[in-house]
Amino acid sequence: MTSNDFTSIDVFRALHASAGQPASRGRWKALVSRLRAESPEFAELWDRHSVRAVDAGVQRQIDNPAVGRMAFTVSNTWVAPGSTTRLQVLLPADPGTVERLTRLIADAG
C-alpha cells in the first residue's frame, strides 16, 4: 500500500465520521447511496464503518516546486456549535517553513 492509499483511506474515514453528524443527514444519505451505486470499492469501504475524527494537531507536508517541502500543523475551527462546516488552518511547523512561505510571498508580490 502506498502513502496515497493511506491518505485516501484517511479521507474516507473522515467522510464516514462527518456523515454521522445530524446536520444535513438527508443529503449525506443521498450522496452515499449514489457513490455506493457507482463504485463497488466505495461500497466495500463504507460497509467497514471505519471512522476517524477530524485531524487536529497533526503535521502535513506540502511540496512546492519553487521552495521545496514545507511542514504545517493542522488547526480546525467550526463555524458554529454542531456544524459540519469548519475552517482548517495550516500553521507553519518550523522556521524553515516560515522562511519558505516568506520567499513565496515575496516572489508573488
WOTAQUI-V623487 format. One record per pair of residues at least 6 apart in sequence whose C-alpha atoms are under 7 Angstrom apart, sorted by sequence separation. I is the first residue (numbers start at 1). J is the second residue. D is the distance in Angstrom with one decimal. If there is no record, write none. Layout:
[[I;J;D] [I;J;D]]
This chain:
[[19;25;6.8] [36;42;5.8] [63;69;4.2] [79;85;6.1] [92;98;6.0] [35;42;6.6] [36;43;4.6] [62;69;5.6] [63;70;6.3] [78;85;6.0] [79;86;5.6] [61;69;6.6] [62;70;5.3] [78;86;4.1] [19;28;5.8] [61;70;5.6] [62;71;6.5] [77;86;5.4] [78;87;6.2] [61;71;4.5] [76;86;6.5] [77;87;5.2] [60;71;5.8] [61;72;6.2] [76;87;5.8] [77;88;6.5] [59;71;6.6] [60;72;5.2] [76;88;4.5] [59;72;5.4] [60;73;6.3] [75;88;5.8] [76;89;6.3] [59;73;4.5] [74;88;6.9] [75;89;5.2] [58;73;5.6] [59;74;6.2] [74;89;6.0] [75;90;6.3] [57;73;5.7] [58;74;5.6] [74;90;4.9] [57;74;5.2] [73;90;5.6] [74;91;6.4] [56;74;5.3] [57;75;6.1] [72;90;5.4] [73;91;5.1] [55;74;6.8] [56;75;5.3] [72;91;5.1] [73;92;6.4] [56;76;6.3] [72;92;4.5] [73;93;5.5] [71;92;6.2] [72;93;4.7] [71;93;5.4] [71;94;6.9] [71;97;6.1] [70;97;4.9] [67;100;5.8] [17;51;5.1] [16;51;5.6] [17;52;6.0] [17;53;6.4] [13;50;5.5] [14;51;6.2] [13;51;4.5] [14;52;5.1] [13;52;5.0] [14;53;6.1] [14;54;6.1] [23;83;6.8] [23;84;6.9] [18;84;6.9]]
